Amino acid sequence: MPLLAERAARTPDKLAAIFPDSGEALTFRELDAHANQAAHGFVALGLEPGQGIALLLENGPDFLILTYGAKRAGLRVTPLSIHLRPNEVAHVLRDSGAALLVASASLATLAGALDLGAIAHRYASGGALPGYAPLAALMEGHPTTWPALRPIGREFLYSSGTTGLPKGIRRPLIPFEDRHKPEFDMSWKAFYGFDESMVYLSPAPLYHAAPNRYVQRAMDHGGTAVILKKFDAERCLAMIAEHRVTHSQWVPTMFVRLLALPDATRAAHDLSSHRCAIHAAAPCPVPVKRAMIEWWGPIIREYYAGSEGIGTCFIDSETWLKKPGSVGRPAYGKVHILDDDGRELPPGETGRIWFEGGARFAYHNDPDKTAQAYNDRGWASLHDLGWLDEEGFLFLSDRRADLILSGGVNVYPAEIEAVLLTHPEVGEAAVIGVKDLEFGERPRALIVPRHPPGTDALAQELLALCKQNLAGPKQPRAVEFLDELPRSEAGKLLRRVLKERYL
């Protein structure tokens, strides 16, 4: 029996997930049974192993039920950000080839704006949507037992590519006989203390890779997940106290907002149950992380990885205090630092980070991008830059040459520039990340106008254009006008020069 089914048999009445925003909850028995009904529903529709479904849902019970159900039916599950624009959602639906979409009735405006001609099966969660069948029609009347033995499905996650279009990260299905084998050569119990006693707080949307995976790992270990719809600093502290949370996950922007709370607010909540705070997604400023350790104690544990699953580094608080700024040593895969010619660099020298021995993956419908992720030795890279010290600890120098990390969200300048260049008064456009204490970085648009000089009115038009066409983290917070953009002799934009002006 797969892990969740084992937990349902062992502790059927224990709460697997709590949703404080709606007052809903799922026991292990309920989650297991409903997931089986969903799996049978998918099979009854004729969906075959390897096909995909898409979820346009807020955090709630249906998200978990459908995810587990789809994986039991051997399907790929693509969660969609509820903050994407219709054209962005439509791209992912087309590219993933999803055969079925489940959308929340609370997202009626977004769901109604989608072109769903290729989606054969559409279901609405939490209410009615025009053109969608009620989710109950998929679930009701089906057995609550495990469906016919099929390979175990996977999440089919999307992340932005260097062209700005989201790219699917596709990995093979898991043979049913391998369902108990660890996906990576790492122990969640050893690193984070995951066990049946844990209560895990997730203050982030489940359509993001890390919350999605960690919530499932917590429940698979027999723990209870407390899942919020969105992050609110003070409410998170209250949830830790109320539910006696033992484990949690954060991004550095959340730490900044927690530290900004008044001292009286921070002291008003009992955090004594909290024994492991996991963080990743973006480099954490050293002063911010040090302040969090001083407040919460040495319970903060950081990892460095990517949705591609090619490798993972890990560091605990005690070690980080001796190596401030490091993301740790590899726990899965071996790290190499290579120069642009593929030569291994000695400790202290910055180059591209490569992982040896990690899982294979492919970018869906993009063989060129997949090929660029691997070198001739079979090592894989996220194209981040960093360096190793003499003891093998990894330090990040940059997370991809052009990538902007804003509040833990990957933002690619090319996508923003493509929107800006649609304005008739824009001659050239470049977008860079400017340091921001709260978000780490914020996008800033640098424009060469067709008819200089640029005006405040044009700047406001460009900001409005981005707001109309881009999700929130991608929207520039400022526009500046330049006489020209720095370029190489070959005409390539020298983004590095622009970045140096704003350091």
CORMOBEL-V43309 format. One line per field, one symbol per residue. phi: phi as a letter, one per 30 degrees, with the letter a starting at -180 (. if undefined). burial: # if it has 16 or more other C-alpha atoms within 10 Angstrom, else .. A space follows every 50 residues. Layout:
phi = ???
burial = ???
This chain:
phi = .dedddddddbdcdddbbcedcidabdddddddddddddddddddjdcej dbbbbcbdeaedededdddddddiccccdcddcddeddddddddddiecb bcbdddceddddcdcceccdbbbccikcbeicddeeddcdicdccddedb dddbdcdcbdcddjddcdccbddceedcdcdddbdacddddbidadddbc cccbddddedeedddddddddjdcccccdadbeddddddeddchdcbabb ceedeedddddeedddddcdcdddbaccbaiadceedddddddddcidcd bcbbabedidlbcbacdeddddbejdcjcdcbiccbccddciddcdejcd addbccjdddabddibdddddddbcdcidcbcidcabcddcidcbdcaci dcdccciicdbceedddddeddddccdbbbbbccebddcibbdbccbcdd bdddcdddedddddddddcbdedddecabbcbdacdbdddiddcdedddd dcd
burial = ..######..##.######.....###################...#.## ################################..##.###.##..#.### #######..##....#..#.#####..##..####..##..###.##..# ############.########.##.#.......#...#...#.##..### ############.#################..##.######.######## ######.##......#..#.#..###########...###.##...#### #################..##.################......#....# ######.##.####........##....##########....####.### .################.###...###########..############. ...#...##..##.###.###.####..#.#...#.........#..#.. ...
